[in-house]
Amino acid sequence: QVQLVESGGGLVQAGGSLRLSCAASPRTFDRYAMGWFRQAPGKEREFVAAISGSGGDTYYLDSVKGRFTISRDNAKNTVYLQMNSLKPEDTAVYYCAGRMRLSQRVVITTEKEYDYWGQGTQVTVSS
């Protein structure tokens, strides 16, 4: 059973920064493509960022490019989302997701392709 546990959410003023972490259980963590999604009140969950198992390939939602950075430390079984220049519209519950893939180059951007999800962490950006 794969477990994903997010942390690092909180309340921040517009223009501020937060770093989210997602700790994963599998020992083969470097075989997992990982992603971050978010869901704002009254809206559907949307893709934010994704990273391949090796960490060498990443992909971002257009509205967060240049502000958010996804990274991973496979030795620590952890994926991160560094969020800078936060805006009120970034307010949402943020979820990490994972799926095991044979290739360490795969990046997954669609929600339905992920097998495992964390419980979510709240990010609130005040104006």
N, C-alpha and C positions, 0 to 999 in steps of 0.2 A: 504494500500500500504506500503510495507516494503522498507525502504531506508537504504542503507549501504554507509558510507562515510569513505574512507581511508585517512590517513594522515601520515606524518613522513618520507616520502621518501626524497631522496637527493643524493648528490655526496659525496663519501667517498673514502679514500685510502684503498688499499688492507690491510687486517688485522684489519680494523676498525669495528665499530659497528653502527647499527641503530636500532631503535624500531619503527615498524609500528603499527598504531592503526586503528581500524575499529569501528566506532560508528554506532549503529543500532537503528532503530526506535521502534520496537515492545515492548509492555509492558510485553509480555510473552517471553522475550529474553532467559530465561533459558530453554525454550523448543526448541531452535534452535541449531541444529548441525551447526558448523561454520568451514570454511576452508580458507586456503590461497593458491592461485595459482599464477603462474608467466608466462609471455610470453616475450621471448627475440626476438630481431629483426630477422625476417626470420624463426622463429621456431613456433611450435604449443604451445598452452598454456599447462602448466604442473602443476600437483599437487605438493604442497610444504609441507603443514602440515594441520592437522585437529584436532578438539577438540569436545568432546561431550557437550551436554547442561549443564551437571553438572560440567564440567571441569575435571572430574576424569579420562577421557580416551583421549589419544592423539595418533597421528600417524604421521610419518614423511617420506619424501622422503629420501632414503638412503644417498644421497650426502650432506644432510644438518643435519643429525643426529649428535648430539654433538656440533653443532654450532648454530642452531636455536632452539628457544623455543616458543611454542604457549601457550597462557594462556588467561583467560577471567576474567572479573569482572562483574558479572551479576547485581550487584547493580548499575553499571554505564553503562550497556548495551554496553559494549565494549569488543572487542577481540584484542589481541596484538600478534605481532610476533617480538620477540627479536632476532636480527641477529648479531652474533659475528663472528670474524675471517673471515670477508667477503673476497670473491675472485672475480676477474674480471668476472668469469663465472656466478656469481650471478646477474650480470647486467640484468635487465628486468623491465617490468611493473608488479607490484604486485597487485593482485586483492583479495578482500575478498568475500566470498560467504556464503550464509546461506539457510537452509531449516528447516522448522518446523517438529519435530518428536514427537510422543507420549512418547517415551522413552528418558530419559535424558542420557542414556548410549550409544547412537548410535554415531558412528564416520563415516563420509562419505568422501571417498577419490576420487570418480569419478566425473568429471566435470558435466556430464549430469544429475546427481541426484540433483544438486543444483537448486533452484528456483530463488534465488535473488543474484544479483551481484552489487558490487560497481563499480565506474568509473575507478579505478586503480590509483596507485601512482608510479612514476618512481624512481627506485633505480639504481644508476650508481656507479660502483666500478672501480676506476682507478688503474692501476698497477704501 
